């Protein structure tokens, strides 16, 4: 089950992405468990980053992995402020950048990493593949 929550924000985001996100999970050969997206502002996500990861910087997404076997579960925190800023910087629209980040979280839970250049290249390729399937 995929659910959407809000921290420090009004409910203001299109969340009609459940079917598409479920399709990503199934396409990756995984099962759907409990997945919670928590939309928040920069300050909320910075505090999560500091408290749980000991990182002192802003980010657009933090994924907590509760995967068991092939069942995908986790909490995915998303800063809508970062997404808006990144969309502007990358000359993308907000919805497209939001979809990229939502897919990014699912891909992390599916086992993809992005720490090395090679891992990041594969992650971007997967994001692009699934973004094309949305449209």
C-alpha positions as a Python dict, from the first residue, in 0.01 Angstrom:
ca = {
    (1, 'X'): (0, 0, 0),
    (2, 'X'): (134, 341, -97),
    (3, 'X'): (24, 637, 115),
    (4, 'X'): (102, 1008, 110),
    (5, 'X'): (143, 1230, 417),
    (6, 'X'): (235, 1594, 481),
    (7, 'X'): (458, 1750, 746),
    (8, 'X'): (478, 2129, 782),
    (9, 'X'): (282, 2169, 456),
    (10, 'X'): (-78, 2185, 345),
    (11, 'X'): (-197, 1893, 133),
    (12, 'X'): (-127, 2048, -204),
    (13, 'X'): (39, 1791, -427),
    (14, 'X'): (-112, 1574, -696),
    (15, 'X'): (-84, 1221, -558),
    (16, 'X'): (-240, 1036, -852),
    (17, 'X'): (81, 837, -891),
    (18, 'X'): (-2, 522, -693),
    (19, 'X'): (-74, 299, -994),
    (20, 'X'): (239, 417, -1176),
    (21, 'X'): (457, 364, -866),
    (22, 'X'): (305, 19, -815),
    (23, 'X'): (387, -62, -1180),
    (24, 'X'): (751, 35, -1118),
    (25, 'X'): (767, -201, -820),
    (26, 'X'): (612, -489, -1011),
    (27, 'X'): (833, -423, -1317),
    (28, 'X'): (1136, -456, -1091),
    (29, 'X'): (1015, -802, -985),
    (30, 'X'): (921, -686, -635),
    (31, 'X'): (608, -699, -422),
    (32, 'X'): (424, -399, -279),
    (33, 'X'): (448, -358, 97),
    (34, 'X'): (392, -50, 313),
    (35, 'X'): (535, 261, 146),
    (36, 'X'): (482, 603, 299),
    (37, 'X'): (576, 921, 117),
    (38, 'X'): (609, 1214, 353),
    (39, 'X'): (603, 1550, 176),
    (40, 'X'): (769, 1824, 378),
    (41, 'X'): (960, 2151, 358),
    (42, 'X'): (1338, 2201, 350),
    (43, 'X'): (1375, 2259, 722),
    (44, 'X'): (1185, 1943, 816),
    (45, 'X'): (1396, 1728, 584),
    (46, 'X'): (1717, 1896, 698),
    (47, 'X'): (1630, 1796, 1056),
    (48, 'X'): (1566, 1435, 945),
    (49, 'X'): (1900, 1441, 762),
    (50, 'X'): (2080, 1573, 1072),
    (51, 'X'): (1906, 1352, 1328),
    (52, 'X'): (1912, 1019, 1145),
    (53, 'X'): (2198, 1041, 896),
    (54, 'X'): (2426, 1294, 1065),
    (55, 'X'): (2433, 1498, 742),
    (56, 'X'): (2406, 1875, 766),
    (57, 'X'): (2276, 1972, 423),
    (58, 'X'): (1954, 2011, 230),
    (59, 'X'): (1838, 1732, 2),
    (60, 'X'): (1530, 1653, -203),
    (61, 'X'): (1476, 1297, -79),
    (62, 'X'): (1569, 1062, 204),
    (63, 'X'): (1463, 698, 184),
    (64, 'X'): (1440, 469, 485),
    (65, 'X'): (1450, 109, 367),
    (66, 'X'): (1233, -149, 546),
    (67, 'X'): (1249, -401, 261),
    (68, 'X'): (1207, -769, 352),
    (69, 'X'): (1303, -1005, 72),
    (70, 'X'): (1118, -899, -240),
    (71, 'X'): (856, -696, -51),
    (72, 'X'): (922, -324, -88),
    (73, 'X'): (849, -120, 225),
    (74, 'X'): (987, 208, 348),
    (75, 'X'): (943, 573, 433),
    (76, 'X'): (1036, 826, 167),
    (77, 'X'): (1072, 1187, 280),
    (78, 'X'): (1047, 1443, 0),
    (79, 'X'): (1116, 1816, 23),
    (80, 'X'): (876, 1995, -210),
    (81, 'X'): (1085, 2311, -177),
    (82, 'X'): (1394, 2127, -311),
    (83, 'X'): (1191, 1977, -594),
    (84, 'X'): (1063, 2320, -692),
    (85, 'X'): (1414, 2470, -681),
    (86, 'X'): (1563, 2174, -872),
    (87, 'X'): (1290, 2191, -1137),
    (88, 'X'): (1367, 2559, -1190),
    (89, 'X'): (1744, 2499, -1205),
    (90, 'X'): (1702, 2208, -1450),
    (91, 'X'): (1437, 2389, -1661),
    (92, 'X'): (1184, 2113, -1588),
    (93, 'X'): (830, 2150, -1468),
    (94, 'X'): (750, 2074, -1105),
    (95, 'X'): (535, 1766, -1178),
    (96, 'X'): (807, 1603, -1390),
    (97, 'X'): (1072, 1660, -1124),
    (98, 'X'): (833, 1532, -856),
    (99, 'X'): (773, 1212, -1055),
    (100, 'X'): (1149, 1165, -1097),
    (101, 'X'): (1204, 1191, -722),
    (102, 'X'): (909, 962, -641),
    (103, 'X'): (1051, 699, -879),
    (104, 'X'): (1399, 754, -734),
    (105, 'X'): (1275, 653, -389),
    (106, 'X'): (1113, 337, -523),
    (107, 'X'): (1430, 250, -714),
    (108, 'X'): (1635, 286, -394),
    (109, 'X'): (1396, 47, -221),
    (110, 'X'): (1435, -187, -520),
    (111, 'X'): (1808, -205, -455),
    (112, 'X'): (1953, 65, -681),
    (113, 'X'): (2225, 289, -541),
    (114, 'X'): (2368, 621, -660),
    (115, 'X'): (2691, 666, -468),
    (116, 'X'): (2932, 599, -758),
    (117, 'X'): (2925, 748, -1106),
    (118, 'X'): (2832, 410, -1255),
    (119, 'X'): (2550, 356, -1002),
    (120, 'X'): (2418, 708, -1062),
    (121, 'X'): (2420, 652, -1438),
    (122, 'X'): (2211, 334, -1398),
    (123, 'X'): (1974, 510, -1156),
    (124, 'X'): (1918, 799, -1403),
    (125, 'X'): (1860, 550, -1683),
    (126, 'X'): (1596, 368, -1475),
    (127, 'X'): (1431, 698, -1377),
    (128, 'X'): (1415, 805, -1744),
    (129, 'X'): (1274, 466, -1844),
    (130, 'X'): (991, 483, -1589),
    (131, 'X'): (923, 854, -1653),
    (132, 'X'): (870, 769, -2021),
    (133, 'X'): (622, 497, -1916),
    (134, 'X'): (424, 755, -1716),
    (135, 'X'): (374, 980, -2017),
}
